[in-house]
Amino acid sequence: MTSVAFIFPGQGSQYVGMGAELCEHSRVAAAVFEEANDVLGYDISKLCFDGNIAELTKTEHTQPAILTASVAANRVYASELGLQPGFCAGHSLGEYSALVCSGAIAFADALKMVRRRGMLMQEAVPLDTGSMAAVTGVSEERIKEVCENVSTLESYAVISNYNTQEQLVISGYKDAVQRAGEALAKIGATVIPLRVSAPFHSPLMKQVAELYREELLQYQFHDLNIPVISNVTALPYPGKDSIIDYLIKQIESPVAWKPSMQYLLQRGVDTFIEVGPKDVLAKMVRTISSTASVYAFDSKEEMERFNQTRKINEGNKLKLMTRCLAIAVCTKNTNWNDEEYRKGVIEPYRGIQKLVEDLEKEHKAPTLSQMEQALDMLKLVFATKGTVQAEQKNRFEQIFNETGLEGLFPNFKLFA
């Protein structure tokens, strides 16, 4: 389903109680938390369900906790709806969830990786030495300028996240981030400190990146079954051989979230589903695109809304095929060559008619390929019957207007 992207949250989305309700109603989710408990050697489920928020927010705990909650949500969603996205993307830590979803990293391995990642990040900068803050209301250029002005060789702040056109994040030494925040507030910015325990995606993480390579070299990586967008390049991973380098660069590089979402939009993605705790990324995508459909797994109301929309869309997919059949029948014929008519009208029509009958019997929605076959059938019927181009154009516009599915066929061409 190439028009859907799953997006996975990073640090800052944690909350006490995350995953609890999911595990109460799903054995699949509970099994994910049980596996995490075994791999980590402590009760991550207890920490997530009813732990202390201060303890949960420590980087060494937050990273495996959010990964576990996100993977549990993804497995429940996959088992209940059988929906496979066309792309995955994760925000910082969330990129590990995306790689697990794609099959590139085993869940147990990812848990060990992010636990070590969190420990290294915390050890690199003692508690209360570094911080991060979200900034809105001023331009990227002004934020860069302010960070440069307040920074010294011993204490600096930099842009660490390009989240949306309205929100960026600064990271660095706590006093420098505070100075930058105060200066930005004076020129009209809204500055919100983030609930993180280390200055991620800043030069303070350089030592972590170097040590982390040794950790990653211990694991085996696999081919990606679903394209995953890198935080560093805002492009899909080229393959499994790039995973180690990309994950190391990600630690000290800014998160290119807005460019990543823009890439997906340009590739025809029109539906984004946040899989994991809260709806931070869903809100970001709504800011980046006013036309995309955006949902958050953590919200029952949003998932019910998505399920209703999905049912309507699936009904419209079959409708697209039946409308192609109906128009093929009612279109006037000007070609009286029996052989051409048989090959160009009767045989292709009967093929799609049989396909529709089978789908209806099995109560299945047609695939993208099957819908394309129906459209191709109608184009062939028009060509064989000698239908004028203006009428052909009107008929296809009618089909797409009635079903609302034109976005599924970005490469559709009526005339060669």
Order of alpha helices (4+ residues) and beta strands (2+ residues): beta-alpha-alpha-alpha-alpha-alpha-beta-alpha-alpha-beta-alpha-beta-beta-alpha-beta-alpha-beta-alpha-alpha-beta-alpha-beta-alpha-alpha-alpha-alpha-alpha
